[in-house]
Amino acid sequence: MLAGVPSEVQILGVYFPPLFFAILGGLVCAIVVERLLNLTGASRFFWHPPLAHAALWLLATALFGLFIIAP
């Protein structure tokens, strides 16, 4: 068992898995990156913007969970 990784996080009596916070953090990071891409005009190179957003969300969730949640 990993001693450093919490199995549940309690907030006001409600238990949340750490993956929930990784998903929320990934969504926030993906939205920020998507807004920056829209401001710079780089999003015009995406063939399917909703698919690119889903891929950004997945990538940001994986990186957030790997480097922030599970050290």
C-alpha positions as CSV (number, residue, x, y, z in Angstrom):
1,M,0.0,0.0,0.0
2,L,1.1,3.5,-0.7
3,A,1.2,5.5,2.6
4,G,1.3,9.0,1.0
5,V,-1.8,8.7,-1.2
6,P,-5.1,9.3,0.6
7,S,-7.9,6.8,-0.1
8,E,-10.6,9.4,0.6
9,V,-10.8,13.1,1.4
10,Q,-13.5,14.4,3.7
11,I,-15.0,17.8,3.2
12,L,-17.9,18.8,5.5
13,G,-18.8,15.1,6.1
14,V,-18.8,14.1,2.4
15,Y,-16.1,11.7,1.3
16,F,-14.5,12.3,-2.1
17,P,-12.0,10.1,-3.9
18,P,-8.7,11.8,-5.0
19,L,-9.5,11.1,-8.6
20,F,-12.5,13.5,-8.3
21,F,-10.1,16.4,-7.5
22,A,-7.8,15.3,-10.3
23,I,-10.7,15.5,-12.8
24,L,-11.8,18.9,-11.5
25,G,-8.2,20.2,-11.7
26,G,-7.8,18.8,-15.1
27,L,-11.0,20.4,-16.3
28,V,-9.9,23.8,-15.0
29,C,-6.5,23.5,-16.6
30,A,-8.0,22.4,-19.9
31,I,-10.4,25.4,-19.9
32,V,-7.5,27.8,-19.2
33,V,-5.4,26.3,-22.0
34,E,-8.3,26.3,-24.4
35,R,-9.0,30.0,-23.6
36,L,-5.3,30.8,-24.2
37,L,-5.4,28.9,-27.5
38,N,-8.5,30.8,-28.5
39,L,-7.0,34.2,-27.6
40,T,-3.8,33.4,-29.6
41,G,-5.7,32.0,-32.6
42,A,-4.0,28.6,-32.4
43,S,-7.3,26.8,-31.9
44,R,-8.0,27.3,-35.6
45,F,-5.6,24.4,-36.4
46,F,-7.9,21.9,-34.6
47,W,-10.0,19.7,-36.9
48,H,-12.6,19.1,-34.2
49,P,-12.6,21.6,-31.3
50,P,-14.8,19.5,-28.9
51,L,-12.5,16.5,-29.5
52,A,-9.5,18.6,-28.9
53,H,-11.0,19.9,-25.6
54,A,-11.7,16.3,-24.5
55,A,-8.1,15.4,-25.3
56,L,-6.8,18.4,-23.4
57,W,-9.0,17.5,-20.4
58,L,-7.7,13.9,-20.4
59,L,-4.1,15.0,-20.7
60,A,-4.5,17.7,-18.0
61,T,-6.3,15.2,-15.7
62,A,-3.5,12.6,-16.1
63,L,-0.8,15.2,-15.5
64,F,-2.6,16.7,-12.5
65,G,-3.2,13.4,-10.9
66,L,0.3,12.2,-11.6
67,F,2.2,15.3,-10.3
68,I,-0.2,16.9,-7.8
69,I,-2.5,14.3,-6.2
70,A,-0.1,11.3,-5.9
71,P,3.3,12.4,-4.7
